[in-house]
Structures are given as structure tokens and as C-alpha cells.
Amino acid sequence: TYLSDQGKYTFKIFPQANKIQIKRAITNLYGVRVKDVKIINIKPKKRMLRGIEGTKGGHKKAIVTLEQGEKIEILPH
């Protein structure tokens, strides 16, 4: 099933952001009540391109769980 069907939404976030800042930002931007925030750090990965080793940059993701009955309308169906 989709995470949005469970009231969970994923956002790529600023690396220095914390859970409290994310919760406030989602509440202010979308006007919804946030129940929980989980943060995942995606580590950089090594890649080879034409014999030269480089890195694919890592990033930080937040999985935001909304209160029961709340929904973020991203794209109309």
C-alpha cells in the first residue's frame, strides 16, 4: 500500500533540520496536525564514471505521520 493511505508522507529535507523544525514547517505549510516524525539519513555512495571514482551525495529524508483524518493534497486525482 501507499504510505499516504496510512497517513504518512515522505519529504527530502535540509541536512541540519531536526524533528521539531520539520513538525512546525509541515504544520505551517499544509495546516495539518502532525502525530510523528521519523528521520532517515541516506549515506553517500561511491560511483565510478569513466574510471574516475566519485561519490553520489547523501541526503536526509523525513517520514511524517499525520493525525487520524488529516490529509495533504499534493496532486489532485
N, C-alpha and C positions, 0 to 999 in steps of 0.2 A: 504493500500500500504506500501511498504518498505520505510524506511527513506532514504536509499541510492538512491532510484528512485527520491527523491526530492532533492538530493544533500546534505543530512545530514548524518553524521556518528557519532557513539557513542563510547567514549573511557573511560575506567576506569583510573583515574589519581591520581597522588600523592596528598595527602590532603593539602599541603601547596602551590600548584600550583595556579596561577591566570590566567585570560583570556589572558593577553599579552604573558605570557610564553607559554601557550598552543598554541596560534596562531603561534608564532615563531617556536615552535617544530614541528608542523604539516607541516608548510611551508618548513622547512629544511629537514624533514624526507621523505616527499612524493613529494615535488616540485610542490605543488598546491597553488592557491590563496584562502585564507580563507576570507569569507564575514562576518561571525558572529560566536560567541562562547557563548553558554549558559551553565551554571554550575548548577548541581543538587547535593545537599548533602543528601545522604541516611543515616538516623539516625540508630544507633544500636538498635536491637530489643531483648527483653528478651525471653529466651527459657528455657524450663525445660528438663533435661536429668536425668532420674532415681531419681527423687525427688530433684535434686540439680538445683538451679536457676543459670543460666549463661547468657551471652549475645552473640549475633551474631553481630560481629563487623560491624560498618557502613563503608561507603566509599564515594568517590566523583566521579561523572561522568561528562563528558563534551559532549555536543552535538554540533558538529562543522558543520556549513553550508558553503559550498564551493561556489565560484563564478559560474555563469552560464557557462556550458560547461566543467567544471572541474570534474574529477572523480578520486577516489582512487581505484586501482585494488588490492583487498585483496586476493581473491581466483579466479582463472580462472574458467569460467563457462563451 
